[in-house]
């Protein structure tokens, strides 16, 4: 997987959750099943509405 594919997949996942009215804001710990691989914290937060900034 490339970085671009990762970002595209993340964009799709967030859009699907938003469209299904899932509350997604928060921090999520992503644990690797393999002890040698790192664990991550992923944070999801709303950013300023880019359409309102244009007006």
N, C-alpha and C positions, 0 to 999 in steps of 0.2 A: 504494500500500500504506500502511496506517495502522500506527501503532506497535503497536496491539493485534494486528493481523494478523501483524506481524513476530514478536512474542512468541509467539503461538500456533504459528506455523510453526517457530520455534526449539524450542518445547516438543515438538512432534511429531517433529522431527528427532532430538533427544536421546533421546526415548523409543524411537524405532525403532532407533537405534544400540545403546542399552542392551539392548533385547529381543533383538537379534542378537548380543549379547556382543562388541560392538566396544569397544575401549578408547578412550574419548573424552577423558580428562583430558589437558590440556596447553594450549599456546598455539598459535594458528593465525594466520598472516598472511593477510589477505584483500586481494589486490591488485586494484585497479580496472583494467579494460582501457582506460580513458580517462585520459590523463595529467592532465587538469584536475580529476579527481575524487580525493578522498582515499583512502588505503589505511588499513586497520584491523588491529589485533591483537585477536583474540577469545580469551578465556581461559575454559576449562571446568575446573571443579574441583568435587569432591563437597562438599556441605555437611552439617551435622549432620542426622541422621535425626529428622524432626519427630515421628514416632510414638514413638520411644524417649524423647523429651523429655517427653512427656505422662505416662508411667508413673511 
